[in-house]
């Protein structure tokens, strides 16, 4: 498991970042990532 960041760009050019708890699991011989939990805005501005 690891914590990932998802960044979105707003129409006005500003960005917002969300934190996600992600786990890796092997499925059909391939590694798949699944978001376990998504949290609100995070990152340096918070």
GROMACS elastic network, one bead per residue, 0.5 to 0.9 nm:
[ bonds ]
;  ai    aj funct       b0    kb
    1    21     6  0.70296   500
    1    22     6  0.55514   500
    1    24     6  0.64564   500
    2    20     6  0.83582   500
    2    21     6  0.59763   500
    2    22     6  0.54636   500
    2    23     6  0.65302   500
    2    24     6  0.86614   500
    3    19     6  0.67127   500
    3    20     6  0.55846   500
    3    22     6  0.60279   500
    3    23     6  0.88036   500
    4    18     6  0.84071   500
    4    19     6  0.58022   500
    4    20     6  0.51145   500
    4    21     6  0.63589   500
    4    22     6  0.67017   500
    5    17     6  0.64813   500
    5    18     6  0.56654   500
    5    20     6  0.60931   500
    5    21     6  0.89204   500
    5    42     6  0.83287   500
    5    43     6  0.81399   500
    6    16     6  0.83920   500
    6    17     6  0.56132   500
    6    18     6  0.52128   500
    6    19     6  0.64207   500
    6    20     6  0.73961   500
    7    15     6  0.67059   500
    7    16     6  0.57111   500
    7    18     6  0.64123   500
    7    19     6  0.89334   500
    8    14     6  0.86302   500
    8    15     6  0.55831   500
    8    16     6  0.54300   500
    8    17     6  0.64073   500
    8    18     6  0.84022   500
    9    12     6  0.81655   500
    9    13     6  0.61435   500
    9    14     6  0.59372   500
    9    16     6  0.65689   500
    9    17     6  0.89340   500
   10    13     6  0.53462   500
   10    14     6  0.53931   500
   10    15     6  0.57545   500
   10    16     6  0.75686   500
   11    14     6  0.74235   500
   12    15     6  0.87774   500
   16    41     6  0.67126   500
   16    42     6  0.82217   500
   16    43     6  0.88119   500
   17    40     6  0.81485   500
   17    41     6  0.53626   500
   17    42     6  0.58027   500
   17    43     6  0.63838   500
   18    38     6  0.74108   500
   18    39     6  0.62392   500
   18    40     6  0.54638   500
   18    42     6  0.54872   500
   18    43     6  0.75916   500
   19    37     6  0.86577   500
   19    38     6  0.61201   500
   19    39     6  0.52742   500
   19    40     6  0.65966   500
   19    41     6  0.66741   500
   19    42     6  0.59933   500
   19    43     6  0.78071   500
   20    35     6  0.64812   500
   20    36     6  0.74798   500
   20    37     6  0.57943   500
   20    39     6  0.59831   500
   20    40     6  0.87518   500
   21    34     6  0.86096   500
   21    35     6  0.59134   500
   21    36     6  0.54905   500
   21    37     6  0.51001   500
   21    38     6  0.63145   500
   21    39     6  0.81208   500
   22    33     6  0.64742   500
   22    34     6  0.56005   500
   22    36     6  0.55304   500
   22    37     6  0.72544   500
   22    38     6  0.87376   500
   23    32     6  0.83308   500
   23    33     6  0.57079   500
   23    34     6  0.54576   500
   23    35     6  0.65358   500
   23    36     6  0.66942   500
   24    31     6  0.64536   500
   24    32     6  0.56768   500
   24    34     6  0.64687   500
   25    30     6  0.82450   500
   25    31     6  0.55887   500
   25    32     6  0.53803   500
   25    33     6  0.64397   500
   25    34     6  0.77036   500
   26    29     6  0.60844   500
   26    30     6  0.53410   500
   26    32     6  0.59853   500
   26    33     6  0.87360   500
   27    30     6  0.53135   500
   27    31     6  0.61313   500
   27    32     6  0.65225   500
   28    31     6  0.82945   500
   35    38     6  0.70053   500
   39    42     6  0.79303   500
   41    45     6  0.89622   500
   41    46     6  0.73945   500
   42    45     6  0.71565   500
   42    46     6  0.54582   500
   43    46     6  0.56312   500
